[in-house]
Amino acid sequence: MFNEEMKASIIFSVLGIIAGTVSFAANQTVIALVIAVVGALVARFVVETILKTKHDLKWYLGNGVVVYLFFWLITWTIFYNLVVI
């Protein structure tokens, strides 16, 4: 039903939303950025474990890290703006 790239993108999306929520709870921008970077590295190993596959860095950048960072930024920004308002 879903191919490997779609599964990886879905996993990275969910982990990006989780990381965005945790980054907001950290309440400091620098720590939020560290959480985002560390989360992206951890997400790679989570995807490798779930999909039982290994790929090169280019595959992860194209199929997951960009999606992860997008969802992380959107989630963090939404929570940040809800508190400001």
N, C-alpha and C positions, 0 to 999 in steps of 0.2 A: 504494500500500500504506500508507504513512505520510503523513499530511497535514503541512502546514508547521509547525503548532504542536508536533506530536509530534517531528519532526526537530529543531526548536529545543530542546525540552526534553532530548532525548538528548544533543545537543552540549553544552548547558550542564551537564548531569550529569557528563559525562566531564571537561570542563574544571574543574568543581568538585572532582572527585576529584584531578586533577592539582595544582590549586592547594592543596588540603589537604595533599598530600604535600610540596609545596615549602614551604608554611608551617611544617610540622613540622621540616623540615630547617633552616629559618632559625633555630630555637632561641630566639627572643625573641617575646613576645606582640605587642608593638607592630609589629614587622616583619611578623609573620604577618597582622595586621589590614590593614596596607598592601598586602601581597600579595593578600589577598582582594578589596580594593576595586579595585586596579589590574587584577586578573584579571577581575573582572566587567566592567570597561570594555573590556578587550581581547576578552573573550568576545563582546561585542555585535558588534564588528567582524568577528570570525571567523564568527559566524552570518550576518551580512550578506553576507560574501564567499562562504560555502559555499552558502547558499540563494539568493543573487543577488536579494535583496529588501531593502526599507527599510520600517521601521515606526516608529511613535511610541514614546515612552518608556513609555506605559501597556502596550503590547503586550509590550515586553521585560520589564517588571516582572512581568506576569502569566504569561508563558510561559517565563521563563528565569532571571531574576535571583534570584527566591525559591528556585527549584530549585537554582541554582548555590550560593547561600549555605548552603542546607540540606546539600548534599553536601560542601561545603567544611568546614562545622562538624563533621559526623559523621566525616569522614576525619581531620581534625586531632585531634579528641577521641579517636578510637580509637588513633591512633599515640601521642598524649600519654599515655594510660592504659597502653599496653603498656610504655612506658619506666618509668613510675612503679612498676609492679608488678614 
